Amino acid sequence: MSKSIGSVALEHRVDALFSRYSQPGSPGAVVAVMRAGAIELCKGYGLASIELGVPIGPKTRSVRPAAQVSA
């Protein structure tokens, strides 16, 4: 399935915002963006466990919501 131009632009913007979490040894974060009740982007950056070098991702079990913003 191909992504729309808007989805690609959104992913590039979020990638730029979370680029510091993509550095080696960085603590991680998972970002999810929903619009009109549908997930537009769900992506992990950095590590879930710095000690073990385990990357974080949308399916990482220890992920807990930290914030919710509505526009």
C-alpha positions in Angstrom: 0.0 0.0 0.0 1.5 3.3 -1.0 1.4 6.4 1.3 -0.2 9.7 0.3 1.9 12.8 -0.1 0.3 14.2 3.1 1.3 11.0 5.0 4.8 11.1 3.8 5.1 14.8 4.7 3.7 14.1 8.2 6.2 11.3 8.7 9.1 13.5 7.6 8.0 16.2 10.1 7.7 13.7 13.0 11.0 12.1 12.0 12.7 15.6 12.2 11.1 16.3 15.6 12.2 12.9 17.1 15.6 12.7 15.3 17.5 13.1 18.7 15.9 9.8 19.8 17.3 8.0 16.8 20.9 8.4 18.0 22.8 5.3 19.3 22.1 4.7 23.0 19.1 7.1 23.1 16.1 6.5 25.3 13.0 5.9 23.2 9.6 7.2 22.4 6.6 5.9 20.4 4.6 8.5 18.5 1.1 7.9 17.2 -0.9 10.5 15.2 -4.6 10.0 14.7 -6.8 12.1 12.5 -10.6 11.6 12.3 -10.4 8.5 14.4 -7.8 6.8 12.1 -4.1 6.2 12.8 -2.1 8.1 10.3 1.3 7.4 11.8 2.6 5.1 14.5 6.4 4.8 14.8 9.1 4.2 17.4 12.3 6.1 17.9 15.3 5.0 20.1 15.5 2.2 22.7 13.0 0.6 25.0 16.0 -0.7 27.1 19.2 1.2 27.0 20.9 -1.5 29.0 19.9 -4.3 26.6 19.9 -2.3 23.4 16.3 -3.2 22.7 14.7 -0.9 20.2 11.3 0.6 20.9 8.4 0.3 18.5 4.6 0.5 18.3 4.3 -3.1 19.5 6.7 -2.7 22.5 4.8 -4.0 25.5 6.0 -1.5 28.0 4.7 1.5 26.1 2.3 3.7 28.1 0.4 6.8 26.9 2.2 9.9 28.2 0.1 12.6 26.5 -2.9 13.2 24.3 -3.5 16.4 22.4 -6.7 17.3 20.5 -7.0 20.0 17.9 
